[in-house]
Amino acid sequence: MSPLLFLLTVLAQTPTPPPDTVSEDGPVRPCTEDEEEDVGPWTGSFGVGFSFFTGNSRSYTLTGNSLAEYESPKWALTLEADGAYGRAAASEDEEELIAEALGAWVRGEYRATPLLSAYTYLGAETDHLSSLELRAEVELGVGFTLIEQKKRKTDELFLRAYLGAHYAHDRRFQYVPTRKDLPSVDLWSPSVGVMFRYDINERVEFREYAMLLPDVFGDTRVLLTSTTKLSVNLTGRLALTTFFDVRHDSSPAEGKASTDTALTVGAELTL
């Protein structure tokens, strides 16, 4: 087990003492769940990660992500953005680009019943190392809540599956090693997705989101994205986070690998 995973495990198992206070008349019992302060419909977070190497290896990478969510009994809105930038020394006088990506997504969902919901999804992203100048995408579909358990505000189990229709337009351009135009690609496909959330305890949260896009109308092409997130809350607002991303494109741009993976460790601040 790595030292980081060992630290996360120890923090996860460390009990949090109840926030008792003392008054002139003696100890005061902690607030019950019903007496806790109500949380507003909007929540948000911002996270960063940074690596820097000198000596025999000279490189740096900066990653960032932000999330804002609105949730009511009927409506849910999610605004999300993330990006990465990094360079490495190829020689004494030259630097090589190792990361340059940025994306933003908006998702709206209407929950008609506890089981069934309808959603729409818009997104745009760029990834220069993958020769992706701009991907614009839109999706419409329905969601099916398979599991929803909320014993208390810090203990939640949630599983929802999604089925929709997806369109994406990839405008491609090769940035490295030489700059040149590449043909654009359209994707018309059904969409199959899953969202899973599990609050292991008061400190540890696990999240998984995966989406499969098989093109059934054009050339054979399959897109797969998966994001796995583990958070360990150090305080009420600050958490250590680990992201593992997988992106697969069965027909990538010329000269590019079909599968990209990224493991990011950083910190996240809840707003």
N, C-alpha and C positions, 0 to 999 in steps of 0.2 A: 504493500500500500504506500502511495506517495505521501510525503509530509503534508501536502495541501489537503488531500482527502482525509488523512488522519485528523488534521485540525478541524475540518468540517464535521467529522464524525463525533469528536469530543464535544464541540459546541452544540451539536444536535442533541446529545444525551445529557447536557448540563441543565438541571431543573432551574426554572426561574421562580424565585421566591415571590409570594404575593406582596403587592405594594401596600403593606400596612402602614398606618401613620399613628402617631401618638399625640393625644391631647391632654389637657389638664386633668380630665376625668379618667384617663387610662387609654389603652389601645382602642383604635377604631377599626372595625372590620372592613375588608376590601369591598369595593363596589361589586354588586352582582351584575349579571349580564343585562338585566332589564334596566339597571341604573347607569350603564355605560353611556357615554356621550354618543348621540346619533352621528353616523358618518354621512356626509353629503353625497349626492349622486355622482360628483366628479372626483376622480382620483388620478394621480399621475406619478411618473417616476422618470429619473434621468440617470444614466449609467455611463461610465468611462472605463477604458482599459488602455494600458500603455506598456510597451516593452522597449528597452534601449540597451544595446550592446556596444562595447568598445573593446579595443585590443585586437586580437586575431580576427574577430568577427565584429564588423561595424554596421549596425542596422538599427532602425527604430520602426515601430508600428503603433499607430493610435487608432482606437476604435471608440465609437460612441453610439448610444441608442437612447431614444426617448419614447414615452408612451403616455397617452392621455385617454381615459375611459370615462364614459357616462353610462350609468345603469339605473333603470327604473323597472318596476314590475313588468312593463310592456316593451320598453325600448332600450336598445344598447347601441352605443357609438364608440368606435375605437379609432384613434389617430396614432399612427406609429411611424417612426423614422429611424434609420440607422445608417452608419457609414464607417469606412475604414480607409486609412492612408498609411503607407509605409515605404521606406526606401532602404537600400542596402548598398554598401560600397563594393562595386565590382572590381575596382582596382584603386590605385592611389589617386587617380585623377577622375574617375568615373563613378557614377552612382546608378543603380538599377532600381526601377520601380517594382515593388513587391506587393503593393496593395493600393487600389484606388477605386472605391465603390461608394455609391450613395443611393438610398431608396426611401420612398415615402408611400404610405398606404392609408386608405380610409375605408372603414367598414361600418355599415349600418345594419341593424337587425331588429325585426319586430317579432315579438313572441306572442303568437296568437293563442296558444294553449301552453300548459306546462310541458307538453311533449313536442309541439310543432312550432317552428319559427320560419320566417322568410328573411332573406338577407341580400344585400348588394355590396359590391366590393370594387374599389378602384385603386390602381397602383401605378407607380412609375419608378424605374430604377436604371442605373448605369453602372457598368463594371468594365473598366478599361482593359484589365488583364484578360478578360474573357471576350474581348472585341465586341462588347455590347455598348453601343453608343446611347441607345435609349430603348427600353422596353415599356410600352404602355399597355395596360391590361384592364379588363372589366369582367365581372362575373355576377351572375344572378342565380339564386338557388334557394333551397329549403334546408333547414336543420332539424335534426331529431335528437332530443335529449334522452339519452339512454340511462344515465345515472346522475342523480343530483341529491347529495346529502350535505346538510349543513347543521351539525350538532351545536356549534357555537361559532362566533365570528372568526376564530382562529383555527378551526378544524373543518375542512371542506373537502368533499370528493365530488368531482364533476367530470362527466364524459358526454360529449356531443359529437355526432356524425353529420357531415354535410354532403349534399348532392346538388350539383349545379351545372350551368353551361358557361363556358369560359372562352374569351377571345383575347389574344395577345399579339401585338405587332412588335417585332424585333428589328430595330434599325442598327445594322452592324457596321463597324469600322475598326480596322486593325490599327492599334496604337503602337504596339511593340511586336517585333523588333524594328519594323519599318512601317510607316504610315501608308495605308491604302484603303480604298473603298471596297466594301463587301456587299453582296446582295442582301436585301432585307428578307425577312421570313415572317409569315403569318401562321398563327396557331388557332384552330377552331377545335374545341374538345369538350367532352364532359369533364366534370371536376368531382373528385372524391376526396373528402377531407375528414380529419378527426382532430378534436381539441380535448386535451386531458389535463385536469388540474387536481393536485392532491397536496393538502397541507399536512405533512407528516406529523408535525407537532407545532408548538407555538413559535419555534425558531426556523424550521426548515420547510421550504415550499418547493414542490416539483411541478414543472410545466412541460407539456409536449404538444407541438402542433405539426401536423404533416399533411401534405396535399399531393395528389397524383393527378396528372393531366396527360391522358393518352390522346393523341391526335387521330381522329377516326375519319376525317374528311380529306386530308391532304396526304403528303408523304408520311411514311411511318416515322413517328417521333413521339417520345415520351419525356415529360418533365416531372421530376420529383423533388420536392423540397421538404426538409424536416428541421425543426428547431427544438432542441432539448435544453431546458434551463433548470438549474438548481440554485436556490437562494438560501443563504443562512443569515438570519437577522441578528445583527450585533446589538442594535438598539431599536427603538420603535420606528425609526426612519432610515437607518443606515444598514445595508446588507452587503455581504460578499456574494458575488454571483459567478456562475460558470455557465457559458453557453457552448453548445456543440451544434454546428450547422452542417447540413449535408445538402448539396445542390447537384442534381443530375440532369443532364440534357443528352439524350441519345444521339442527337444530331447537332453538335456544337459548331461554332464558327471554325473556319479552316485553320488547321494546325493547333487546335485547343483540346485539352483533355475533357472527357465527358463528365467527370465527377470532381467536384470541389468540396473539400471539408475544411472546417475552421473550428478551433477550440480557443475560446476567449475567457480569460479570468479577469475580473475587475470588481468594481464597487458600484452600488446603486443607491441613489437617494430618493426616498418617497416624498412627494410634495404634498 
